[in-house]
Amino acid sequence: MLAKKCVHIGHTMTKSSALRIRVDPELHREFLDVCKRLDVPAAQVLRQYMRKFVDENGEDGQQVLFDVVDENQESD
């Protein structure tokens, strides 16, 4: 199987994995309708959300959370 390469918001990734999720049928339909209206592939939108979520909540995001908790404990 040939892996496809794409560039996405400054990140290079190899598309070699799939994600299967359960979604409310109405939300699924609305999501696809909006993607179609905006002329963007649904998969691209989901990858953008996933990248943003990881960037905001990855290991560094967790460390920031712990730093804030530590600062609050020190002031007590």
C-alpha positions as CSV (number, residue, x, y, z in Angstrom):
1,M,0.0,0.0,0.0
2,L,1.4,3.4,-0.9
3,A,1.2,6.1,1.8
4,K,0.0,9.5,0.7
5,K,1.8,12.6,1.9
6,C,0.2,15.9,2.5
7,V,1.2,19.2,4.1
8,H,-1.2,20.5,6.7
9,I,-0.9,23.8,8.6
10,G,2.9,23.6,8.7
11,H,2.9,19.8,9.5
12,T,3.9,17.1,7.2
13,M,2.1,13.8,7.8
14,T,1.8,10.4,6.2
15,K,-1.8,9.3,6.0
16,S,-1.6,5.7,7.1
17,S,-4.2,5.5,9.9
18,A,-7.9,5.6,10.0
19,L,-10.3,6.6,12.8
20,R,-13.8,5.3,13.1
21,I,-16.2,7.0,15.5
22,R,-19.9,6.9,16.3
23,V,-21.7,10.2,15.8
24,D,-25.3,11.3,16.2
25,P,-26.8,11.0,12.7
26,E,-28.2,14.5,12.7
27,L,-24.8,16.0,13.7
28,H,-23.2,13.9,11.0
29,R,-25.6,15.2,8.3
30,E,-25.2,18.8,9.5
31,F,-21.4,18.5,9.5
32,L,-21.3,17.1,6.0
33,D,-23.8,19.8,4.8
34,V,-21.6,22.6,6.2
35,C,-18.4,21.1,4.7
36,K,-20.1,20.8,1.3
37,R,-21.4,24.4,1.5
38,L,-17.8,25.6,2.4
39,D,-16.3,23.3,-0.3
40,V,-13.9,21.7,2.2
41,P,-13.4,17.9,2.6
42,A,-14.8,16.7,5.9
43,A,-11.6,14.7,6.6
44,Q,-9.6,17.9,6.2
45,V,-11.8,19.7,8.8
46,L,-11.5,16.8,11.2
47,R,-7.7,16.7,10.8
48,Q,-7.5,20.4,11.5
49,Y,-9.6,20.0,14.7
50,M,-7.4,17.1,15.8
51,R,-4.2,19.0,15.2
52,K,-5.5,22.0,17.1
53,F,-6.7,19.8,20.0
54,V,-3.3,18.1,20.2
55,D,-1.4,21.4,20.0
56,E,-3.5,22.9,22.7
57,N,-3.7,19.9,25.0
58,G,-0.6,17.8,24.3
59,E,2.2,17.3,26.8
60,D,3.1,21.0,27.0
61,G,-0.6,21.8,27.6
62,Q,-0.7,19.4,30.5
63,Q,2.5,20.9,32.0
64,V,1.0,24.4,31.9
65,L,-2.0,23.1,33.8
66,F,0.2,21.5,36.4
67,D,2.3,24.7,36.7
68,V,-0.9,26.7,37.4
69,V,-2.0,24.2,40.1
70,D,1.5,24.3,41.7
71,E,1.5,28.1,41.8
72,N,-1.9,28.1,43.5
73,Q,-0.7,25.5,46.1
74,E,2.4,27.6,46.9
75,S,0.3,30.7,47.6
76,D,-1.8,28.9,50.2
